[in-house]
Amino acid sequence: MSTTPTVVLVHGAFADASGYRGVITRLQAEGLAVRAPMNPLRGLAFDADAIARYTTSIEGPVLLVGHSYGGAVISQAAPLVKDVAGLVFLSAFALDAGLVVLGLGAGQRHPPRRRTLHGEAGRGSRRVGGRRPSSGLPTLTTGG
């Protein structure tokens, strides 16, 4: 199994995965494994859960890359994924635990979630909308 992470590109709200075509070609030319799943755009908790489920099917470490709203999605999905090498925010929302995209200006938070990807909260699972990874994952923010 390779220790080089698979790059997972998560698009924002007003795009789809086909927008990454050129990026995928360039990364693959460098020898990187790249995936660009469809972000279902059904709400932050749903989308983060869907991306986390998709990502857990990938063997080995993953590097989550989010653009725009995709940054909010990877912020919430990362704690649900076992082997995240890092997070990259491309002109994206990097949310702290509990923040919602539309409430960023006012610092609004949503209530703690109890829905989980791996069972009930409190039984060794990580909850959707829970804390960002405490493993000290490297993050890179680009753009403005």
C-alpha positions as CSV (number, residue, x, y, z in Angstrom):
1,M,0.0,0.0,0.0
2,S,1.3,3.4,-0.9
3,T,2.0,6.1,1.7
4,T,1.4,8.8,-0.8
5,P,-2.1,10.1,-0.2
6,T,-4.9,9.9,-2.7
7,V,-6.0,13.5,-3.5
8,V,-9.8,13.9,-3.1
9,L,-11.1,17.0,-4.8
10,V,-14.5,18.3,-3.4
11,H,-16.2,20.9,-5.4
12,G,-18.3,23.8,-4.2
13,A,-22.0,24.6,-4.4
14,F,-22.1,26.2,-7.9
15,A,-20.0,23.6,-9.7
16,D,-19.6,19.9,-10.3
17,A,-16.6,17.5,-10.3
18,S,-16.1,18.0,-14.0
19,G,-14.6,21.4,-13.2
20,Y,-11.5,19.6,-11.9
21,R,-10.7,17.9,-15.2
22,G,-7.6,20.0,-15.9
23,V,-6.4,19.7,-12.3
24,I,-6.9,15.9,-12.3
25,T,-4.9,15.6,-15.5
26,R,-2.0,17.6,-14.1
27,L,-1.9,15.8,-10.8
28,Q,-2.1,12.4,-12.5
29,A,0.8,13.4,-14.8
30,E,2.8,13.9,-11.6
31,G,2.0,10.3,-10.6
32,L,-0.7,11.1,-8.0
33,A,-3.9,9.1,-7.5
34,V,-6.8,11.6,-7.7
35,R,-10.6,11.3,-7.1
36,A,-13.3,13.9,-7.6
37,P,-16.6,12.6,-6.2
38,M,-19.8,14.5,-6.7
39,N,-20.7,16.6,-3.8
40,P,-24.5,15.9,-3.4
41,L,-25.3,19.5,-2.3
42,R,-28.1,18.5,0.1
43,G,-26.9,20.4,3.2
44,L,-23.6,20.5,5.1
45,A,-24.2,17.4,7.4
46,F,-25.5,15.3,4.5
47,D,-22.7,16.3,2.2
48,A,-20.0,15.8,4.8
49,D,-21.4,12.3,5.5
50,A,-21.5,11.4,1.8
51,I,-17.9,12.6,1.2
52,A,-16.7,10.8,4.3
53,R,-18.4,7.5,3.2
54,Y,-16.9,7.9,-0.2
55,T,-13.5,8.6,1.2
56,T,-13.5,5.7,3.6
57,S,-13.7,3.4,0.6
58,I,-10.2,4.6,-0.5
59,E,-7.3,2.4,0.7
60,G,-4.5,4.4,2.3
61,P,-4.2,8.0,3.3
62,V,-6.2,10.8,1.6
63,L,-5.6,14.5,1.1
64,L,-8.9,16.3,1.2
65,V,-9.1,19.4,-1.0
66,G,-12.1,21.6,-0.9
67,H,-13.0,24.6,-3.1
68,S,-15.5,27.2,-1.8
69,Y,-18.4,25.4,0.0
70,G,-16.3,22.2,-0.5
71,G,-14.0,23.5,2.2
72,A,-16.9,23.5,4.7
73,V,-17.7,19.9,3.6
74,I,-14.1,18.6,4.1
75,S,-13.9,20.4,7.5
76,Q,-16.9,18.4,8.7
77,A,-16.0,15.2,6.8
78,A,-12.3,14.9,8.0
79,P,-13.1,13.8,11.6
80,L,-15.1,10.9,10.1
81,V,-12.3,9.5,8.0
82,K,-9.6,7.3,9.5
83,D,-6.5,8.2,7.4
84,V,-6.6,11.9,6.5
85,A,-3.1,13.2,5.6
86,G,-4.3,16.8,5.5
87,L,-6.8,19.4,4.4
88,V,-6.3,21.9,1.6
89,F,-8.7,24.9,1.3
90,L,-8.8,26.5,-2.2
91,S,-10.6,29.8,-1.7
92,A,-12.8,27.9,0.6
93,F,-14.7,28.0,3.9
94,A,-12.7,26.4,6.7
95,L,-15.2,26.0,9.5
96,D,-14.5,25.5,13.1
97,A,-16.7,22.9,14.9
98,G,-20.3,23.9,15.0
99,L,-20.1,26.9,12.6
100,V,-22.5,27.1,9.7
101,V,-21.6,28.7,6.4
102,L,-24.4,31.2,6.3
103,G,-23.7,32.2,9.9
104,L,-20.0,33.0,9.5
105,G,-20.4,36.7,9.7
106,A,-22.4,36.5,12.9
107,G,-20.5,33.6,14.4
108,Q,-23.6,31.6,14.6
109,R,-23.3,27.9,15.6
110,H,-25.6,25.0,15.0
111,P,-26.5,22.6,17.8
112,P,-24.3,19.5,18.4
113,R,-25.1,16.6,16.1
114,R,-25.9,13.2,17.3
115,R,-26.1,11.5,13.8
116,T,-22.9,9.6,13.1
117,L,-21.3,7.7,10.3
118,H,-20.0,4.9,12.6
119,G,-22.8,4.3,15.2
120,E,-24.1,6.3,18.1
121,A,-22.1,9.2,19.5
122,G,-20.2,8.2,22.6
123,R,-19.5,4.7,21.5
124,G,-16.1,5.2,19.9
125,S,-17.5,6.9,16.9
126,R,-16.9,10.4,15.5
127,R,-20.0,12.5,15.1
128,V,-21.0,14.5,12.0
129,G,-20.4,18.2,12.8
130,G,-18.1,17.2,15.6
131,R,-14.6,18.6,16.3
132,R,-12.0,19.0,13.7
133,P,-9.4,16.4,13.8
134,S,-7.3,16.6,17.0
135,S,-4.5,14.8,15.3
136,G,-2.9,18.0,14.3
137,L,-3.6,17.5,10.6
138,P,-1.7,19.9,8.4
139,T,-4.0,22.5,6.7
140,L,-3.2,24.7,3.7
141,T,-5.4,27.7,2.8
142,T,-5.1,29.4,-0.5
143,G,-6.9,32.2,-2.2
144,G,-8.9,35.0,-0.6
